[in-house]
Amino acid sequence: MDELFTRRQMVHLIAGGAAGLALSSSWARGATTTAPAVTRRVDEKGVIRIDGKPFFPLGMYHDSLDIDVYGETFLRDLGMIADAGFNIAHVSMDFTHDGHDAYSSTAGQAARLAQEKGMYLAMSVYVKNLGPVVAEQAKWPAILMASVGDDVNSDAKGRLTGPAKLSPARLRELTQQVKKISPNLITYSSGSAYAKASLVGYEEAVDCIGIQCYPIGDGSQSRRNELEAMEDVFANYWTLAGAKANRALIANLQSFSWDGKTWITPAEVRLQAWVALLKGARGLMWYSYLTDKAHKPLPEASPAVWEELKTLMGEIRRAQDLLVEGKVRTIANPADRSFDGGEGTWHAGLWEAGASGLVVAVNTHRTKAMEVEIDLGRDVDVTPMFDLGRYSRLLERRRTRLHGTLPPGGVDVYRLDK
């Protein structure tokens, strides 16, 4: 591939749970029919908080500006996303093309449905005059985020080789405009982390930034390097996670096929999610529910990927207390040579919060199994976090260590208790 293009240029897609799952009372639930939240902010550790309670975004883009896909089809899609377990959906609407009345009607329908389903929305404001759009969004408790820019560090043609269409300074201005009208809307944007593309500075310009990582089948590298490329992208940017006070970093993950033929597999979907969490992501957002120019929904285009995502929603919800509140420690692997374009190795991390802990180990090599040795630092009870057959019980405890073999692309997650 001579030039790297962003997701919009290559796929010709344009920017979008079970919310009813039981959650700890210490966590913010989805939008409700009760009074709107008093405060919505990102705390000093990069955690989104709603009325003081942590909110961990598990989102899906629903991407089309085409008015023809709205109405019943659009609302059906949002219902499917919520019922699958996602707690936020990113929706894009063309205010300029549709006009105020159409925008207001559609935004209202989407917000009411999201509120009924217990799901939040991130809604685009890709217009010159933000005032009327932001004022409309501010009416609805279910609209949590104002999405002020997409593919921000690409050029006007969607390429990463030209000047960025939005500078960090311009993005900061847009955030200030939104906050002046509605301080309680969290501003969101996303950009690419491929090749030499840089997002440095952008993470300070909005409340929440999405780091795009869509390596499977993108043609920019050998297939054997794609899994390690996931880790390289996140290792590069997640050094910023928690380092920028009051700014949240979210991983934008792949759920589409670049060419309509080479699909990300369910195992790769799961690996990518846990790699992002391992590196400190404060939320996950998948691109995209609509998978091609015909707007084929993901459950039809790749039922296996959709089912894996539904499973992941339950997994991550069970682990989110430790992922967010725990203090993470990276487990050193002497064979890890980050950013060298290598074919992959094992990576691991340990979260601790009081008497409990969480260990995550992944193997980013596509063809080789990896011997893993993790020093837990103390004698603890070790329990597989998930009873998922092929995904569980890969490692064994030997005194204060976890030892075993991770298959190619493997993931293993354990809970620790004193």
C-alpha positions in Angstrom: 0.0 0.0 0.0 1.6 3.3 -1.2 -0.2 5.5 1.3 -2.0 4.8 4.6 -5.5 5.9 4.6 -7.8 6.4 7.6 -10.8 4.1 8.1 -13.2 6.5 6.4 -11.2 6.7 3.2 -10.5 3.0 2.9 -13.7 1.5 4.0 -15.9 4.4 2.8 -17.7 4.4 6.2 -18.6 7.6 8.0 -18.8 8.1 11.7 -21.8 6.1 15.1 -25.6 -3.2 25.9 -26.4 -5.5 28.2 -27.0 -2.3 30.0 -29.3 -4.3 32.2 -26.4 -6.4 33.5 -26.1 -6.2 37.3 -23.4 -3.7 38.2 -21.9 -2.7 41.5 -23.7 0.3 43.0 -20.3 2.1 43.0 -20.5 2.3 39.2 -22.4 4.7 37.0 -25.2 2.9 35.2 -26.5 3.8 31.8 -28.7 6.8 31.1 -31.9 6.5 33.1 -35.4 8.1 33.1 -34.7 9.8 36.4 -33.2 13.3 36.8 -30.1 14.0 34.7 -26.6 13.6 36.1 -25.4 16.6 38.1 -21.7 16.3 37.1 -19.9 14.6 34.3 -16.1 14.8 34.2 -12.8 13.1 33.7 -10.9 12.7 37.0 -7.2 13.2 37.6 -6.6 9.5 36.8 -8.3 9.7 33.4 -11.5 7.9 34.6 -14.9 9.3 33.4 -17.1 9.9 36.4 -20.9 10.6 36.4 -22.1 12.1 39.7 -18.8 10.8 41.2 -19.3 7.2 40.1 -16.8 5.7 37.5 -18.1 5.0 34.0 -16.1 2.7 31.8 -17.2 3.2 28.2 -17.8 0.0 26.2 -18.9 1.5 22.9 -19.8 0.9 19.3 -19.7 3.3 16.4 -22.9 3.5 14.3 -21.5 5.3 11.3 -23.5 6.9 8.5 -24.5 10.4 7.7 -27.0 9.1 5.1 -30.5 10.1 6.2 -31.9 7.0 4.4 -30.6 4.7 7.1 -32.3 6.6 9.9 -35.9 6.1 11.1 -36.8 2.6 12.1 -33.6 1.0 10.8 -31.4 3.4 12.7 -33.4 2.9 15.9 -33.3 -0.8 15.5 -29.5 -0.7 15.2 -29.2 1.3 18.4 -31.4 -1.2 20.2 -29.3 -4.1 19.0 -26.1 -2.3 20.2 -27.7 -1.7 23.6 -29.0 -5.2 23.9 -25.6 -6.7 23.1 -24.2 -5.1 26.3 -22.6 -1.8 25.0 -23.1 1.1 27.3 -22.5 3.9 24.8 -22.9 4.3 21.0 -21.2 6.8 18.8 -23.6 8.3 16.2 -22.9 10.8 13.5 -25.6 13.1 12.1 -25.2 15.7 9.4 -26.9 18.8 10.8 -26.0 20.9 7.7 -27.5 18.4 5.3 -30.5 17.4 7.2 -31.5 20.7 8.7 -32.4 21.6 12.2 -35.9 20.0 12.3 -34.7 16.7 11.0 -31.7 16.7 13.3 -33.7 17.6 16.3 -36.3 14.8 15.6 -33.7 12.1 15.0 -31.5 13.2 17.9 -34.5 13.1 20.1 -35.6 9.7 19.0 -32.1 8.3 19.5 -31.7 9.9 22.9 -35.1 8.6 24.1 -34.3 5.0 22.9 -30.9 5.1 24.5 -32.4 6.4 27.8 -35.0 3.5 27.7 -32.2 1.0 27.1 -29.9 2.4 29.8 -27.2 3.4 27.2 -25.4 6.7 26.6 -24.6 8.3 23.2 -21.6 10.1 21.8 -23.0 12.4 19.1 -21.1 14.3 16.5 -20.9 18.0 16.1 -19.0 18.2 12.9 -20.3 21.6 11.9 -19.0 25.2 11.7 -21.6 26.6 14.0 -21.7 24.4 17.1 -24.2 26.5 19.0 -27.5 25.0 17.8 -26.2 21.4 17.7 -24.7 21.5 21.2 -27.8 23.2 22.6 -29.9 20.4 21.1 -27.6 17.7 22.6 -27.7 19.3 26.0 -31.4 18.7 26.3 -31.0 14.9 26.6 -29.5 13.2 29.6 -28.6 10.2 27.5 -26.2 12.2 25.3 -22.9 12.0 27.3 -20.3 13.1 24.8 -20.1 15.7 22.0 -17.8 14.3 19.3 -16.0 17.3 18.0 -13.6 15.7 15.5 -12.8 12.5 13.7 -9.6 11.3 12.1 -8.2 14.6 13.4 -4.6 14.0 12.4 -5.4 13.0 8.8 -5.5 15.4 5.9 -8.6 16.6 4.0 -8.5 13.5 1.8 -8.3 11.1 4.7 -4.5 10.4 4.3 -1.9 10.4 7.1 0.7 11.9 4.8 -0.6 15.4 4.6 -1.2 18.3 7.0 -3.7 17.4 9.7 -7.2 18.8 9.1 -7.6 19.7 12.7 -4.7 20.9 14.9 -4.6 20.4 18.6 -5.2 24.2 19.0 -8.3 24.1 16.9 -9.6 21.0 18.7 -9.1 22.9 22.0 -11.1 25.8 20.6 -14.0 23.4 19.8 -13.9 21.9 23.3 -14.1 25.4 24.8 -17.1 26.3 22.6 -18.9 23.2 23.7 -18.1 23.7 27.4 -19.3 27.3 27.2 -22.8 26.1 26.1 -22.9 22.9 28.0 -20.2 22.3 30.6 -21.6 18.8 31.4 -21.0 17.4 27.9 -17.7 15.5 27.7 -15.8 16.3 24.5 -14.5 13.4 22.4 -12.4 13.0 19.4 -10.4 10.3 17.6 -7.3 9.9 15.5 -4.9 7.5 14.0 -1.8 6.1 15.6 -0.4 4.3 12.5 3.0 4.7 10.9 4.5 8.1 11.7 1.1 9.7 12.6 1.3 11.5 15.9 -1.5 12.3 18.3 0.8 14.1 20.8 -1.0 17.2 21.9 -4.4 16.1 20.8 -5.0 14.2 24.1 -4.9 17.5 25.9 -7.3 19.2 23.6 -10.4 17.2 24.5 -11.8 15.4 27.6 -11.6 12.0 25.9 -9.6 10.9 22.9 -9.9 7.6 21.0 -6.7 6.0 19.7 -7.5 4.2 16.4 -6.0 0.7 15.9 -7.2 -1.3 12.9 -4.2 -3.4 11.8 -5.9 -6.6 10.6 -5.8 -6.7 6.8 -4.9 -3.0 6.4 -2.0 -3.9 4.1 0.6 -1.7 5.9 2.5 -4.7 7.2 3.0 -8.4 7.0 0.1 -10.5 8.4 2.6 -12.1 10.8 3.2 -8.6 12.4 -0.4 -7.6 12.9 -1.0 -8.9 16.4 2.2 -7.3 17.8 1.3 -4.1 16.0 -1.7 -3.9 18.3 0.5 -3.9 21.3 3.0 -1.5 19.8 0.3 1.1 19.1 -1.1 1.0 22.6 2.3 0.8 24.3 3.2 4.0 22.6 0.1 6.0 23.5 -0.9 4.5 26.8 2.2 5.9 28.4 -0.1 9.0 28.4 -2.9 7.1 30.2 -3.2 8.7 33.6 -0.3 10.9 32.9 -2.5 13.7 31.6 -4.8 14.8 34.5 -8.5 15.0 33.6 -8.0 13.4 30.2 -9.3 9.9 29.2 -7.7 7.7 26.6 -10.0 5.2 24.9 -9.0 2.5 22.5 -10.8 2.5 19.1 -10.8 -1.2 18.1 -11.4 -3.0 14.9 -14.7 -4.8 14.1 -14.6 -4.4 10.3 -12.9 -5.8 7.2 -10.7 -3.4 5.1 -11.4 -5.2 1.9 -14.6 -7.1 2.7 -12.7 -10.4 2.6 -10.1 -10.4 5.4 -12.1 -10.2 8.6 -10.8 -9.8 12.0 -11.4 -13.1 13.8 -13.2 -13.5 17.2 -10.0 -14.5 18.8 -8.3 -11.4 17.4 -11.1 -9.2 18.7 -10.7 -10.6 22.2 -6.9 -10.3 22.0 -7.1 -6.7 20.9 -9.5 -5.7 23.7 -7.3 -7.2 26.4 -4.1 -5.8 25.0 -5.7 -2.3 25.1 -6.8 -2.9 28.7 -3.4 -4.2 29.6 -1.9 -0.9 28.5 -4.3 1.2 30.6 -7.2 2.1 28.3 -10.0 3.9 30.1 -12.6 2.6 27.7 -13.1 0.7 24.5 -15.0 1.8 21.3 -15.4 -0.5 18.3 -15.5 0.6 14.7 -18.0 -0.2 13.3 -21.6 -1.5 13.4 -22.2 -0.7 9.8 -19.6 -2.6 7.8 -19.8 -1.5 4.1 -21.3 1.0 1.6 -24.5 -1.0 1.7 -24.7 -0.4 5.5 -24.7 -4.1 6.3 -24.9 -4.4 10.1 -22.2 -6.3 11.9 -24.4 -9.1 13.2 -25.2 -10.0 9.6 -21.7 -9.3 8.1 -19.8 -11.3 10.8 -22.1 -13.1 13.3 -19.0 -14.7 15.0 -17.4 -11.3 15.7 -20.7 -10.0 17.0 -21.1 -12.9 19.4 -17.5 -12.5 20.6 -18.2 -8.8 21.3 -21.3 -9.7 23.3 -19.2 -12.1 25.4 -16.5 -9.5 25.9 -19.0 -7.0 27.3 -19.8 -9.5 30.2 -16.1 -10.2 30.7 -15.0 -6.6 31.0 -17.9 -5.6 33.2 -16.8 -8.3 35.7 -13.2 -7.0 35.7 -13.8 -3.3 35.5 -13.5 -2.6 39.3 -10.0 -3.8 39.3 -9.1 -2.4 35.9 -10.1 1.1 36.9 -9.4 1.2 40.6 -6.5 -1.1 40.8 -2.8 -0.1 40.6 -1.3 -1.7 37.6 2.2 -3.2 37.3 3.6 -4.3 34.0 5.3 -7.8 34.1 8.7 -7.6 32.5 9.4 -9.9 29.6 13.1 -10.0 28.5 12.0 -11.0 25.0 9.8 -7.9 24.5 11.3 -5.4 22.1 8.6 -2.9 21.6 8.3 -0.9 18.4 10.8 -3.1 16.6 8.2 -4.4 14.1 8.7 -7.8 15.6 6.4 -10.8 15.1 5.1 -10.8 18.7 5.8 -12.2 22.2 3.9 -12.4 25.5 2.9 -9.4 27.5 1.4 -9.3 31.0 0.2 -7.0 33.7 -1.1 -7.2 37.3 -3.6 -4.9 38.9 -3.9 -4.7 42.7 -6.7 -3.2 44.8 -6.7 -4.0 48.5 -6.9 -7.7 49.0 -7.8 -8.4 45.4 -5.9 -8.4 42.1 -6.2 -9.2 38.4 -3.6 -10.8 36.1 -3.8 -10.5 32.3 -1.4 -12.4 30.0 -1.5 -12.2 26.2 0.5 -13.7 23.3 0.8 -11.5 20.3 2.7 -14.0 18.1 0.5 -15.3 15.3 2.1 -18.8 15.0 4.2 -19.6 18.1 3.1 -20.6 21.6 4.9 -18.7 24.3 6.2 -19.9 27.7 5.0 -17.4 30.3 6.4 -16.9 33.8 4.7 -14.2 36.1 6.0 -13.3 39.5 2.9 -12.5 41.6 5.1 -11.2 44.5 3.1 -13.0 47.2 1.2 -16.2 47.9 -2.4 -15.7 46.8 -5.4 -17.7 45.7 -5.5 -17.7 41.9 -8.9 -18.3 40.1 -9.6 -18.1 36.3 -11.7 -15.1 35.8 -13.8 -16.6 33.1 -15.1 -20.1 32.4 -14.7 -20.1 28.7 -13.2 -23.4 27.8 -10.5 -22.7 25.2 -9.8 -19.3 26.8 -9.2 -20.4 30.4 -6.9 -22.3 32.7 -3.9 -21.9 30.5 -1.5 -21.0 33.3 -0.8 -22.8 36.6 0.2 -21.4 40.0 3.5 -22.5 41.4 4.0 -20.9 44.8 4.2 -17.2 44.1 4.3 -17.6 40.3 2.1 -18.2 37.4 3.6 -20.5 34.8 2.4 -22.1 31.5 2.0 -21.8 27.8 -0.1 -19.3 25.9 -1.1 -20.4 22.4 -0.7 -18.1 19.4 -3.0 -15.1 19.9 -3.9 -16.4 23.4 -5.4 -14.5 26.3 -5.7 -15.5 29.9 -7.2 -13.6 32.8 -7.0 -14.5 36.5 -8.4 -13.1 39.7 -6.1 -12.9 42.8 -7.3 -13.0 46.4 -5.4 -13.0 49.6 
